Amino acid sequence: MIAATNTYAILRSALADCQAQLPRVREGIQIEREPELMDHAACYAGREMAVDCTCRLVAKARAIVDALDSLSRGEYGHCQQCQLPISEARLAALPWAVRCKECEELGDRQGL
C-alpha cells in the first residue's frame, strides 16, 4: 500500500490546488448586464461553463476531504461499495477514489 504520509501530502496538495482555483473560476459566474443580445448570450454561456467548473471543483474537494478523513480512520484505499482494496495503480492515478475499478465501471453502466 502507498505510504500514508505520502498519500496525505498528495491529498493535501490536491485540496490546496482546488481551493486556489475556486476563486478564479467563480469570477466567471458574475452576472453582468450586456446591452447587446449576442453579448448577453456569450456571457450566459461563459457563466454556465464557470458554474459547471465550480461544481466539479467543489465535488473534487469534497472527495479529497473524504479521502483524508478515511486515511485518518485507517479506512483509506478500500472500496466503499464492495469493501475490497482499491488497486495501488488506481489510487496513484486518483488518490481520492472511493470505489475500485470494477465497482466504478458497474456504477457508470448503471448511471450511478
N, C-alpha and C positions, 0 to 999 in steps of 0.2 A: 504494500500500500504506500502511496505517496506520503512523504513525511508531513506530519501535522503542521509544523512550523512553516514549512514551505507553502503548504496549501493555505494556511492562514494569511501569509504575506501576499499570495496571489489573489486571494479573495478580497483582502483589504485594498489592494491596488486597483482591482476591477471596480470596487464600490466607489473609490475616490474618483476614478475616471468617469463613472456615471454621474456622480454629484457635480463634477466640474462641467460636464456637457449640458446638464439640465438648464442652467440659466441662459445659456446661449440659444438653446433650442426654443425655450419659452418665449424669447423675444419675438419669434415669428408668429406668435399667437395674437399679438396685439391687434385690436380692432381699430382700423382707421377708415375714415370716410374718403372715398376717392370720387371725384366729380364724374369721371368717365366710366361707362358701363364696363368696358374691357379692362380698365384698371381695377375695378371692383372684382371682376371675375378672377383676375390674376392674383389679387390679394387673398381672395377666398381660397383659391387652390393652394396658395402658399401656407395659409393658416391651417388648412386641412392636413397638409404634409407635416407641419410643425406639431400639431396635436397628435398625429399618429406616431411620430418620432418620440414625443414626450411620453406617450403611453408605453411604448416599447422600452424606453429607458427606465421608467418607474417600475415596470414589471421585472426587468433585469435586476435592478437594485434590490427589489423585494426578494427575488430568488437568491441573490448573493447574501443578503442578511439572513435568510432562512438557512443557507448553507453554513454560514458562520455559527449560527445557533446549533445546528446539528453537529458541527465539529466540536463545539464546547460540551455537548452532551455525550460525545463519543459515538454518535449515530451516523456520522458523515460517511458517504460512499455506499450506502445501502439504498436500494430502490424502495420508494415509498409505496409502490404497488405490490411487488412480489417479495420484498424484503431480502432479495439476493444481492450480493455485492455488485456494484456498478464497476465495469472494467476500468482499469487504470488508464487505458488509452482514451476512453470517453471522458473520464474526469480530467485528464490532461488537456483535452480539447475544450471541454465545457465544465470547469470546476464547480459550477453551481447546479449541475444536472441533478434532478431528483428521481429520475427513472432510468432504468437500464435501457440499452438499445432496443431490446425485444419489446418491452412494455411501452416505450416511446413510439415505436413503429405501430404497435397494436392500437395505441391511443390515436395516432394520426389516421389510421384506417377507419377508426370508429368516430372520428371527428371530435375527440376529447382533448 
